[in-house]
Amino acid sequence: MTRATIRKTLQDKGFTYREARKVVSQIFKFLVQELKTKGEVTLPFGTLTMKAPSNRRAYKLGKLAKYSKPSVRFKEK
C-alpha cells in the first residue's frame, strides 16, 4: 500500500484531493513519530518495527565511511 493508493481510496470515499493528501501526510507523520518513540507500530494488517542501525563500514572513494541509518521492517499478520 502506498501513499497514492491510500489517497485514491480516500478520494473514492468523498474527500477532495487536498483533503486526502493532508490526511495521508498526517498518518505517515504519526507513524514516523510512533516508530521513533516506541520502536513499533501495530496495524490491523501487520506490524512496523524499527531496526537499530548497524555499524557497517565501507570504503567509499578510498575513505572509510560509516553507514548508520535505521531501517523499518514490516511483518504481515
C-alpha positions, 0 to 999 in steps of 0.5 A: 500500500502506498501513499497514492493508493491510500489517497485514491481510496480516500478520494473514492470515499468523498474527500477532495484531493487536498483533503486526502493528501493532508490526511495521508501526510498526517498518518505517515507523520504519526507513524514516523513519530510512533516508530521513533518513540516506541520502536513499533507500530501495530496495524490491523494488517501487520506490524512496523518495527524499527531496526537499530542501525548497524555499524557497517563500514565501507570504503567509499572513494578510498575513505572509510565511511560509516553507514548508520541509518535505521531501517523499518521492517514490516511483518504481515499478520 
